[in-house]
Amino acid sequence: KPNLNSYLSPIVDEIIVLEHGIELQTKGIDVANFYLLYGVYDKPARASFLNIKNSNGKYGCLKCLQPGQTLKTNKSKK
């Protein structure tokens, strides 16, 4: 599992620029503005990137503050 601070440090400046937007101009005419809106991650990477618990951990939900519950099952999974 990589240290995300060292992994992202080379591109932090570019991410900040994209967060504020990039304006594309041709011959002084505004053509388009680009903004960073989303990042796509799998669940473990998202938890690491956002510095939160994994989705299967206590308080692992991004949308609520419910603590979650652990249920024991038998090994045959019936």
N, C-alpha and C positions, 0 to 999 in steps of 0.2 A: 504494500500500500504506500504510494508516494506521499511525501510531505507536500501538501498543496501550496504552501507559501513559496517553496523553492520551485515548484512546477509552474506556478503562475507568474512569478516575478518577472520573467522576460516580456510578458504581454500585458502587464497591469496598466501601463501608460496607454496602450492601444484600446484597452477595454474602457478606460475612463474617457478617452476621446469619443469612442462610439456611444457611450452613455449620454454624452452631451450633444451628439449629432455631428454629422459631416455634411457639408454643403457642396454639391457638385456644380461647377459653373463652366460654361462654354462661351467664350468671347463676352464675358461680363453678364451673361444671362443665366439666372438661376434655373437649373434643370431638375435637380432632385435633392432631397434631404434624406440621409440615411441615419437610422437610430438602432442601437442595440436594444431589443425588446425581450428576448427570451434566450435561455440556455437549455439545451436538451441533455439530460443525464439519465442514467439508470438510477434506481433507488439508492444503492449504497454510495455511488458517487455524489448524488444530490445531497445526501446527509453529510458527507464529508465536506463538500463545497460550502454548504450553508452552516456548517459547524453545529449540527443538531443531532439528536439521537436517530438511529435507524428506525424505519417504519415498524419494526417488530419490537422495539424497546418501549420502556415505560415513558409516556408522554411523547410518543413518536409521531403523532399526527401533526401535519402542518397547519390544519385548519381549526383544531379545537384543543382544549386543555384537559381532555379526559385522560386519566392515567392508563387506560387499557387494562387487560386482564389476561393472566396466563392460565391456560387450561391444560390439565394433564390428560394424556391419552395413553392407551395401552400400546405395546410395541407392534401388535399386529395391525394397528390402524383401522380397526373395524368400528 
